[in-house]
Amino acid sequence: MSQTTDFNSYPLPPALTRRVVAYLNVFRLFISLILAIAFFTGLLIKPPYIENSALAAILLTSYFILAIFLAFESHRKSAQHYFLAQISIFVDVLFLSILLFIFGGLESGLGVLLIFASASAAILLPLRLALFFASLVVLAFIGESITGVLLRDDSGKHLIQAGLYGITTFITAILVNLLSFWLRDYRLIAEQQALDLTRLEQINELIIRRMRSGVLAVDNEGRIQLMNESAWFSLGRQSSRQKFLTDLSPELDGALEVWRANPSREIAPITLFASQAKVVPKFVSLPATASIHVLIFLEDNDVVAQRALELSASSLAKLSGSIAHEIRNPLAAVSHAAQLLAEAKDLPESDARLADIIHYQSRRMNDIVENILQLSRREKSRPDMLDLKDWLEEIVQEFKGSQLGRKIDLETDFQDDQMLVLFDRSHLHQAIWKLIDNALRHACSENESPKVRLGIERQPGTGYCVITVEDNGPGISDDHIANIFEPFYTTHKHGSGLGLYIARQLCEVNQAELTVDSTLGSGTRFHVRLALSLTEKDKETQVIQK
């Protein structure tokens, strides 16, 4: 049965023991070299009662060779440093004790090196082993004093001196060992506290990153030092590295200057033109000594209004659903009657035209009824794991197949790597379908044919990806872009004003975010920001930590 060593009784942990042993090896090499040089140059003189000088030379040379061997051995990866510490201290005590006898006892100063060796044992070894080596040192002191009385006719004061050295050795060993244990405990406490602080920082960073409110940190020169995802998205997804707030958002920088002039003044809501987000900025001043001078919180000004709108929309959806059911049957009768009327043989051309108008408007009204019914019976999200690339390719093929007789220029731009998300398949299908259909409806400029691009982009290090539906239409003006997600608001003469509203509702119920940005003359881009699945987040976290 193999016996394992309990390293909990050792004062220092393995990594620190390895470092201390390396320092002792360097010290041993230096001392053995100095003693050898002093002896061979005549600075270290042996007493006259020892006639054999070769013994001292052999001992000093052997001590130096062993010091080199122990230093080399400690650098091996497989070295057992606790065992190596015991061997090296035993070598120090043995050779220094013999040299103490040869070179004149305590008066030579070698006794100090023996006390140092005993203290080193107390640092590296358990108290029992440290006291054992301290006992060997004390025996060396007493033995050398007795030898001095017998061979050199020394007085009894040398015995008293040896006793004092012995007491000092024991006290030093005990105190140093206790001190080493205390240092280890403090080190463990410090490491645990550092680990706790690191975890708290990670949790705080995660909370800040996942906050729906935007957070920016700005120094006294207006340079952005920190920005979470919500603020980054609100400011148009621009890189904030080494950028000034005035370059990234002049309107927010202006609000900051107004607050600096009068901190007690309430700041009015502002619109961030990069994302058309309407926010209420709140500023918090930090101590001037900190690298971060001001914290800026971007509170969504539409949160309360959005909640009220959701409540009213829910009530409206239920009421509209009841009305839609009542409208559907007579609407079907009108549409069927118009179809039968258009099939009459002797129908005048003007009446046929009126029948087509009735039939077309009936279909349009039926689409509105279908959208209202969809709002009224919308169920809770049932998220499922989706691979966006493959799933969106299926949506594109399905959409193209459903548009028979309609020329569609729909291109895709998907990354090659896998992006997994948790989303209700039916909800995402409806949202993307409505966005593509809306883009094709508006994708027309004077000199170009309608063109729509569907793309996916991973946001590295954020745990999010973005689905973008982009058209080459005329764009949306600033007066209209803030209202396009409101129910029944439309800029198209044949639109119902419910498609984008339903798409945003479907995204929000799945914890996704639908936003828009547009440039007049260059088209419009709708962005659906989704959180990647846990598997993808863990992979990104591991890459960041590495």
C-alpha positions as CSV (number, residue, x, y, z in Angstrom):
1,M,0.0,0.0,0.0
2,S,1.5,3.3,-1.1
3,Q,1.6,6.0,1.5
4,T,0.7,9.6,0.5
5,T,2.1,12.7,2.0
6,D,-0.2,15.1,3.7
7,F,1.0,18.4,2.3
8,N,-1.6,20.3,4.4
9,S,0.9,20.1,7.2
10,Y,3.5,22.0,5.2
11,P,3.6,25.8,5.7
12,L,3.8,26.7,2.0
13,P,1.8,25.5,-1.0
14,P,3.7,23.6,-3.7
15,A,4.2,26.5,-6.1
16,L,5.6,28.8,-3.4
17,T,7.8,25.9,-2.0
18,R,9.3,25.5,-5.5
19,R,10.1,29.2,-5.6
20,V,11.7,29.3,-2.1
21,V,13.7,26.2,-2.9
22,A,15.0,27.9,-6.0
23,Y,16.1,30.9,-4.0
24,L,17.8,28.7,-1.4
25,N,19.7,26.9,-4.2
26,V,21.0,30.3,-5.4
27,F,22.0,31.3,-1.9
28,R,23.7,27.9,-1.3
29,L,25.7,28.2,-4.5
30,F,26.8,31.7,-3.5
31,I,27.8,30.7,0.1
32,S,29.7,27.6,-1.0
33,L,31.5,29.5,-3.7
34,I,32.5,32.3,-1.3
35,L,33.7,29.8,1.4
36,A,35.8,27.9,-1.2
37,I,37.3,31.1,-2.5
38,A,38.0,32.4,1.0
39,F,39.7,29.1,2.0
40,F,41.9,28.8,-1.1
41,T,42.9,32.4,-0.9
42,G,43.9,32.1,2.8
43,L,41.1,34.3,4.1
44,L,39.5,31.4,5.9
45,I,42.2,29.9,8.3
46,K,41.8,26.6,10.0
47,P,42.9,26.3,13.7
48,P,46.4,24.9,14.4
49,Y,45.2,21.7,16.0
50,I,43.8,20.4,12.6
51,E,46.8,19.6,10.5
52,N,45.0,18.0,7.5
53,S,44.1,20.9,5.1
54,A,43.0,18.5,2.4
55,L,39.9,17.6,4.5
56,A,38.7,21.2,4.4
57,A,39.3,21.5,0.7
58,I,37.4,18.2,0.0
59,L,34.5,19.4,2.1
60,L,34.2,22.8,0.5
61,T,34.5,21.3,-3.0
62,S,31.9,18.7,-2.2
63,Y,29.6,21.3,-0.8
64,F,29.9,23.4,-3.9
65,I,29.3,20.3,-6.2
66,L,26.2,19.3,-4.2
67,A,24.9,22.9,-4.4
68,I,25.2,22.7,-8.2
69,F,23.5,19.3,-8.3
70,L,20.6,20.5,-6.1
71,A,20.1,23.6,-8.2
72,F,20.0,21.5,-11.3
73,E,17.7,19.0,-9.7
74,S,15.2,21.6,-8.6
75,H,14.7,22.8,-12.2
76,R,13.4,19.5,-13.4
77,K,9.7,19.4,-14.0
78,S,9.3,16.1,-12.2
79,A,11.2,17.2,-9.1
80,Q,9.5,16.6,-5.7
81,H,10.2,19.9,-4.1
82,Y,9.1,19.0,-0.6
83,F,11.5,16.1,-0.6
84,L,14.2,18.1,-2.2
85,A,13.8,20.8,0.5
86,Q,14.5,18.1,3.2
87,I,17.6,16.8,1.4
88,S,19.0,20.3,0.7
89,I,18.5,21.5,4.3
90,F,20.1,18.3,5.6
91,V,23.1,18.9,3.3
92,D,23.4,22.5,4.7
93,V,23.2,21.4,8.3
94,L,25.7,18.5,7.8
95,F,28.4,20.4,5.9
96,L,28.1,23.7,7.8
97,S,28.3,21.7,11.1
98,I,31.5,20.0,10.0
99,L,32.9,23.3,8.7
100,L,32.0,24.9,12.1
101,F,34.3,22.3,13.8
102,I,37.1,22.8,11.3
103,F,37.2,26.6,11.2
104,G,37.2,27.7,14.8
105,G,33.6,27.3,16.1
106,L,31.1,30.1,16.7
107,E,33.8,32.8,16.5
108,S,34.2,32.0,12.8
109,G,30.6,33.2,12.1
110,L,29.5,29.9,10.5
111,G,26.9,29.6,13.4
112,V,24.8,32.3,11.7
113,L,24.6,30.2,8.6
114,L,23.4,27.2,10.6
115,I,20.7,29.3,12.2
116,F,19.7,30.4,8.7
117,A,19.5,26.8,7.6
118,S,17.3,26.0,10.6
119,A,15.0,29.0,9.8
120,S,14.8,27.7,6.1
121,A,13.6,24.4,7.4
122,A,10.9,26.1,9.4
123,I,9.8,27.9,6.3
124,L,9.6,24.9,4.1
125,L,8.9,21.9,6.4
126,P,6.3,21.0,9.1
127,L,7.2,22.1,12.6
128,R,8.2,18.5,13.7
129,L,10.9,18.3,10.9
130,A,11.9,21.9,11.5
131,L,12.5,21.2,15.2
132,F,14.5,18.1,14.3
133,F,16.9,20.1,12.1
134,A,17.0,22.8,14.8
135,S,18.0,20.0,17.3
136,L,20.8,18.9,15.0
137,V,22.1,22.5,14.8
138,V,22.0,22.9,18.6
139,L,23.9,19.6,19.0
140,A,26.5,21.0,16.6
141,F,26.8,24.2,18.7
142,I,27.1,22.3,22.0
143,G,29.4,19.6,20.5
144,E,31.7,22.2,19.0
145,S,31.9,24.1,22.4
146,I,32.8,20.9,24.3
147,T,35.4,20.1,21.6
148,G,36.8,23.6,22.1
149,V,37.1,23.1,25.9
150,L,38.8,19.8,25.4
151,L,41.2,20.7,22.5
152,R,41.6,24.5,22.8
153,D,41.3,24.9,26.6
154,D,38.4,27.3,26.0
155,S,36.6,28.7,29.1
156,G,33.1,27.9,30.1
157,K,31.7,31.0,28.5
158,H,31.8,29.2,25.2
159,L,29.3,26.7,26.5
160,I,27.0,29.6,27.6
161,Q,27.4,31.1,24.2
162,A,26.5,27.8,22.5
163,G,23.5,27.6,24.8
164,L,22.3,31.1,23.7
165,Y,22.8,30.1,20.1
166,G,20.8,27.0,20.7
167,I,17.9,28.8,22.3
168,T,17.9,31.4,19.5
169,T,17.8,28.5,17.0
170,F,14.7,26.9,18.6
171,I,12.9,30.2,19.0
172,T,13.7,31.2,15.5
173,A,12.4,27.9,14.1
174,I,9.2,28.0,16.0
175,L,8.4,31.7,15.2
176,V,9.4,31.3,11.5
177,N,7.2,28.2,11.1
178,L,4.2,29.9,12.7
179,L,4.8,33.0,10.6
180,S,4.9,30.8,7.4
181,F,1.6,29.2,8.4
182,W,0.0,32.6,9.0
183,L,1.4,33.9,5.7
184,R,-0.1,30.8,3.9
185,D,-3.5,31.5,5.6
186,Y,-3.4,35.2,4.6
187,R,-2.4,34.2,1.1
188,L,-5.3,31.7,0.8
189,I,-7.7,34.4,2.1
190,A,-6.3,36.9,-0.3
191,E,-6.6,34.5,-3.2
192,Q,-10.1,33.6,-2.2
193,Q,-11.0,37.3,-2.0
194,A,-9.4,37.9,-5.3
195,L,-11.4,35.1,-6.8
196,D,-14.6,36.4,-5.3
197,L,-13.8,39.9,-6.6
198,T,-13.1,38.5,-10.0
199,R,-16.4,36.6,-10.0
200,L,-18.3,39.7,-8.8
201,E,-16.6,41.7,-11.6
202,Q,-17.7,39.1,-14.1
203,I,-21.2,39.1,-12.7
204,N,-21.4,42.9,-12.7
205,E,-20.0,43.0,-16.2
206,L,-22.6,40.4,-17.4
207,I,-25.4,42.4,-15.7
208,I,-24.2,45.6,-17.3
209,R,-23.9,43.9,-20.7
210,R,-27.4,42.4,-20.5
211,M,-29.1,45.6,-19.2
212,R,-31.7,47.0,-21.5
213,S,-30.6,50.4,-20.4
214,G,-27.5,51.7,-22.2
215,V,-24.4,52.4,-20.1
216,L,-21.4,54.5,-21.2
217,A,-18.3,55.5,-19.2
218,V,-16.6,58.7,-20.3
219,D,-13.3,60.2,-19.1
220,N,-12.7,63.9,-18.4
221,E,-11.7,64.5,-22.1
222,G,-14.9,63.0,-23.4
223,R,-13.3,59.7,-24.6
224,I,-15.5,56.6,-24.3
225,Q,-13.9,54.1,-21.9
226,L,-16.7,51.6,-21.6
227,M,-20.0,50.8,-23.4
228,N,-22.4,47.9,-23.0
229,E,-24.3,46.2,-25.8
230,S,-27.5,48.2,-25.4
231,A,-25.7,51.6,-25.7
232,W,-23.6,50.2,-28.5
233,F,-26.7,49.2,-30.4
234,S,-28.5,52.5,-29.6
235,L,-25.5,54.4,-31.0
236,G,-25.6,52.7,-34.3
237,R,-23.3,49.7,-33.6
238,Q,-20.2,51.7,-34.1
239,S,-16.8,50.8,-32.6
240,S,-16.1,52.9,-29.5
241,R,-12.4,52.1,-29.2
242,Q,-10.5,55.3,-28.7
243,K,-13.4,57.4,-29.9
244,F,-14.8,60.6,-28.5
245,L,-18.4,61.0,-27.5
246,T,-18.8,64.0,-29.7
247,D,-17.8,61.9,-32.8
248,L,-20.0,59.0,-31.9
249,S,-23.1,60.9,-30.8
250,P,-23.1,64.8,-31.1
251,E,-26.6,65.0,-29.6
252,L,-25.6,63.0,-26.5
253,D,-22.4,65.0,-26.1
254,G,-24.5,68.2,-26.2
255,A,-26.7,66.8,-23.4
256,L,-23.6,66.1,-21.4
257,E,-22.4,69.7,-21.8
258,V,-25.8,71.0,-20.7
259,W,-25.6,68.7,-17.6
260,R,-22.0,69.9,-16.8
261,A,-23.2,73.5,-16.9
262,N,-26.1,72.8,-14.5
263,P,-26.0,69.3,-12.9
264,S,-29.4,69.9,-11.2
265,R,-31.1,70.6,-14.5
266,E,-33.4,67.8,-15.8
267,I,-32.3,66.7,-19.2
268,A,-35.0,66.4,-21.8
269,P,-35.3,63.2,-23.9
270,I,-33.1,63.1,-27.0
271,T,-33.2,61.1,-30.2
272,L,-30.1,59.2,-31.2
273,F,-30.1,59.6,-34.9
274,A,-27.9,56.6,-35.5
275,S,-30.6,54.2,-34.4
276,Q,-33.6,56.5,-34.0
277,A,-33.8,55.5,-30.3
278,K,-35.4,58.1,-28.1
279,V,-33.7,58.1,-24.7
280,V,-33.5,60.1,-21.5
281,P,-29.8,60.4,-20.6
282,K,-28.9,60.4,-16.9
283,F,-25.4,61.4,-15.8
284,V,-23.5,60.4,-12.7
285,S,-20.2,62.1,-11.8
286,L,-17.3,60.0,-10.5
287,P,-14.3,61.2,-8.5
288,A,-11.8,63.2,-10.5
289,T,-9.0,60.8,-9.7
290,A,-10.8,57.9,-11.5
291,S,-10.1,57.2,-15.1
292,I,-13.8,57.2,-15.7
293,H,-15.2,60.7,-15.1
294,V,-18.9,60.4,-15.9
295,L,-21.3,57.5,-16.2
296,I,-24.1,57.9,-18.7
297,F,-27.3,55.8,-18.4
298,L,-29.5,55.8,-21.5
299,E,-33.0,55.1,-20.2
300,D,-35.5,54.2,-22.9
301,N,-38.1,56.9,-22.9
302,D,-40.6,54.7,-24.6
303,V,-40.7,51.9,-22.0
304,V,-43.7,53.2,-20.0
305,A,-45.4,54.2,-23.2
306,Q,-44.6,50.8,-24.7
307,R,-46.1,49.0,-21.8
308,A,-49.3,51.1,-22.0
309,L,-49.3,50.5,-25.7
310,E,-49.0,46.8,-25.2
311,L,-51.9,46.8,-22.7
312,S,-54.0,48.8,-25.1
313,A,-52.9,46.7,-28.0
314,S,-53.9,43.6,-26.2
315,S,-57.3,45.0,-25.4
316,L,-57.6,46.2,-29.0
317,A,-56.5,42.9,-30.3
318,K,-59.2,41.1,-28.4
319,L,-61.9,43.6,-29.5
320,S,-60.6,43.6,-33.0
321,G,-60.6,39.8,-33.1
322,S,-64.3,39.7,-32.2
323,I,-65.1,42.3,-34.8
324,A,-62.9,40.6,-37.4
325,H,-64.8,37.3,-36.9
326,E,-68.1,39.2,-37.6
327,I,-66.6,40.9,-40.7
328,R,-65.1,37.8,-42.2
329,N,-68.3,36.1,-43.2
330,P,-70.0,39.1,-45.1
331,L,-66.6,39.9,-46.5
332,A,-66.3,36.4,-48.0
333,A,-69.8,36.8,-49.4
334,V,-68.9,40.2,-51.1
335,S,-65.7,38.7,-52.5
336,H,-67.5,35.7,-53.8
337,A,-70.3,37.8,-55.4
338,A,-67.7,40.0,-57.1
339,Q,-66.0,36.9,-58.5
340,L,-69.3,35.6,-59.9
341,L,-70.2,39.0,-61.3
342,A,-66.8,39.1,-63.1
343,E,-67.6,35.7,-64.7
344,A,-70.8,37.0,-66.3
345,K,-70.7,36.7,-70.2
346,D,-72.2,40.0,-71.2
347,L,-70.7,42.2,-68.4
348,P,-69.7,45.7,-69.7
349,E,-66.1,46.6,-69.4
350,S,-66.8,49.4,-66.9
351,D,-68.7,47.0,-64.7
352,A,-65.9,44.4,-65.0
353,R,-63.4,47.0,-63.9
354,L,-65.6,47.8,-60.9
355,A,-65.9,44.0,-60.1
356,D,-62.1,43.8,-60.1
357,I,-61.8,46.7,-57.7
358,I,-64.3,45.1,-55.4
359,H,-62.5,41.8,-55.5
360,Y,-59.0,43.4,-55.0
361,Q,-60.2,45.5,-52.1
362,S,-61.9,42.5,-50.6
363,R,-58.7,40.5,-50.6
364,R,-56.9,43.5,-49.1
365,M,-59.5,43.8,-46.3
366,N,-59.2,40.0,-45.8
367,D,-55.5,40.4,-45.2
368,I,-56.1,43.1,-42.6
369,V,-58.6,40.8,-40.9
370,E,-56.1,37.9,-40.9
371,N,-53.5,40.2,-39.3
372,I,-55.9,41.3,-36.6
373,L,-56.9,37.7,-35.9
374,Q,-53.2,36.8,-35.7
375,L,-52.8,39.4,-33.0
376,S,-55.8,38.3,-31.0
377,R,-54.8,34.6,-31.0
378,R,-51.1,35.0,-30.6
379,E,-49.8,32.3,-28.2
380,K,-46.8,32.3,-25.9
381,S,-43.4,31.6,-27.3
382,R,-42.3,28.0,-27.5
383,P,-38.5,28.4,-28.1
384,D,-36.6,25.7,-30.0
385,M,-33.0,25.3,-30.9
386,L,-32.4,26.6,-34.5
387,D,-29.3,26.8,-36.7
388,L,-30.0,30.2,-38.3
389,K,-28.0,29.6,-41.5
390,D,-29.8,26.4,-42.6
391,W,-33.1,27.6,-41.3
392,L,-33.0,31.0,-43.1
393,E,-31.9,29.3,-46.3
394,E,-35.1,27.2,-46.1
395,I,-37.2,30.4,-45.5
396,V,-35.6,32.0,-48.6
397,Q,-36.4,29.0,-50.8
398,E,-39.9,28.8,-49.4
399,F,-40.5,32.5,-50.0
400,K,-39.2,32.4,-53.6
401,G,-41.4,29.4,-54.3
402,S,-44.5,31.2,-53.0
403,Q,-44.1,34.2,-55.3
404,L,-45.1,32.7,-58.6
405,G,-45.1,35.1,-61.5
406,R,-43.3,37.7,-59.4
407,K,-39.8,38.7,-60.2
408,I,-37.7,38.6,-57.0
409,D,-34.1,39.7,-56.6
410,L,-33.4,38.2,-53.1
411,E,-29.8,37.5,-52.3
412,T,-28.3,36.0,-49.1
413,D,-25.2,36.8,-47.2
414,F,-24.6,34.1,-44.5
415,Q,-21.5,33.4,-42.5
416,D,-20.1,29.9,-42.8
417,D,-20.0,29.1,-39.1
418,Q,-22.9,27.7,-37.2
419,M,-25.1,30.1,-35.2
420,L,-27.5,28.5,-32.8
421,V,-30.4,30.4,-31.2
422,L,-33.4,29.7,-29.1
423,F,-36.5,31.0,-30.8
424,D,-40.0,29.9,-31.6
425,R,-39.9,28.6,-35.1
426,S,-43.4,29.8,-36.0
427,H,-42.8,33.3,-34.6
428,L,-39.4,33.7,-36.3
429,H,-40.9,32.4,-39.6
430,Q,-43.7,35.0,-39.5
431,A,-41.3,37.8,-38.5
432,I,-38.7,37.2,-41.2
433,W,-41.4,36.5,-43.8
434,K,-43.1,39.9,-43.1
435,L,-39.8,41.7,-43.1
436,I,-38.8,40.2,-46.5
437,D,-42.3,40.9,-48.0
438,N,-42.2,44.5,-46.6
439,A,-38.7,45.0,-48.1
440,L,-39.7,43.7,-51.5
441,R,-42.8,46.0,-51.4
442,H,-40.6,49.1,-50.8
443,A,-37.5,48.0,-52.7
444,C,-37.7,50.1,-55.8
445,S,-35.8,53.2,-56.8
446,E,-35.9,55.2,-60.0
447,N,-33.0,53.6,-61.8
448,E,-32.7,50.2,-60.2
449,S,-34.9,47.1,-60.0
450,P,-36.2,45.9,-56.6
451,K,-33.5,44.1,-54.7
452,V,-33.4,42.7,-51.1
453,R,-30.5,41.2,-49.2
454,L,-30.9,38.9,-46.2
455,G,-27.8,38.5,-44.1
456,I,-26.6,37.2,-40.7
457,E,-23.7,38.7,-38.7
458,R,-22.2,37.5,-35.5
459,Q,-21.2,40.2,-33.0
460,P,-17.9,38.8,-31.6
461,G,-17.6,38.8,-27.8
462,T,-21.2,39.9,-27.2
463,G,-23.2,36.7,-27.3
464,Y,-25.5,38.1,-30.0
465,C,-26.1,37.8,-33.7
466,V,-28.0,40.1,-36.0
467,I,-30.3,39.2,-38.9
468,T,-30.4,42.0,-41.4
469,V,-33.1,42.5,-44.1
470,E,-31.9,45.3,-46.5
471,D,-33.6,46.8,-49.5
472,N,-32.5,49.3,-52.1
473,G,-35.5,51.5,-51.9
474,P,-35.7,55.3,-51.4
475,G,-35.3,55.1,-47.7
476,I,-37.5,56.4,-44.9
477,S,-37.4,60.0,-43.7
478,D,-36.7,61.0,-40.1
479,D,-40.4,62.1,-39.7
480,H,-41.7,58.6,-40.5
481,I,-39.1,56.2,-39.2
482,A,-40.0,56.7,-35.5
483,N,-43.6,55.6,-36.2
484,I,-43.3,52.7,-38.6
485,F,-43.6,50.1,-35.8
486,E,-46.9,51.6,-34.6
487,P,-50.1,49.6,-35.4
488,F,-52.0,50.7,-38.5
489,Y,-49.3,53.2,-39.5
490,T,-48.2,52.7,-43.1
491,T,-46.5,54.7,-45.8
492,H,-47.7,52.3,-48.6
493,K,-51.0,52.9,-50.2
494,H,-51.9,49.2,-50.2
495,G,-50.4,48.4,-46.7
496,S,-52.3,47.6,-43.6
497,G,-49.8,49.1,-41.1
498,L,-49.7,45.8,-39.1
499,G,-46.9,43.8,-40.6
500,L,-44.0,45.6,-38.9
501,Y,-45.9,45.9,-35.7
502,I,-46.6,42.2,-35.6
503,A,-43.0,41.4,-36.5
504,R,-41.7,43.5,-33.6
505,Q,-44.2,41.9,-31.2
506,L,-43.1,38.4,-32.3
507,C,-39.4,39.4,-31.7
508,E,-40.0,40.9,-28.3
509,V,-42.0,37.9,-27.0
510,N,-38.8,35.8,-27.8
511,Q,-36.5,38.3,-26.1
512,A,-35.2,39.6,-29.5
513,E,-35.0,43.2,-30.7
514,L,-36.2,44.6,-34.0
515,T,-34.8,47.9,-35.0
516,V,-34.4,49.9,-38.2
517,D,-32.1,52.4,-39.8
518,S,-32.5,54.1,-43.1
519,T,-30.7,56.5,-45.4
520,L,-32.6,58.5,-47.9
521,G,-31.7,57.3,-51.4
522,S,-29.8,54.3,-50.1
523,G,-32.4,52.0,-48.8
524,T,-33.6,50.7,-45.4
525,R,-32.2,48.0,-43.1
526,F,-34.2,46.1,-40.5
527,H,-32.1,44.3,-37.8
528,V,-33.3,41.5,-35.6
529,R,-30.8,41.0,-32.7
530,L,-31.0,37.6,-31.1
531,A,-29.1,36.0,-28.2
532,L,-26.9,33.1,-29.2
533,S,-27.6,29.8,-27.5
534,L,-25.8,28.8,-24.2
535,T,-23.5,26.5,-26.2
536,E,-22.3,29.4,-28.3
537,K,-22.0,31.7,-25.3
538,D,-19.8,29.2,-23.5
539,K,-17.5,28.9,-26.5
540,E,-17.1,32.7,-26.7
541,T,-16.5,33.0,-23.0
542,Q,-13.8,30.3,-23.1
543,V,-12.1,32.1,-26.0
544,I,-12.2,35.4,-24.2
545,Q,-10.8,33.9,-21.0
546,K,-8.0,32.2,-22.9
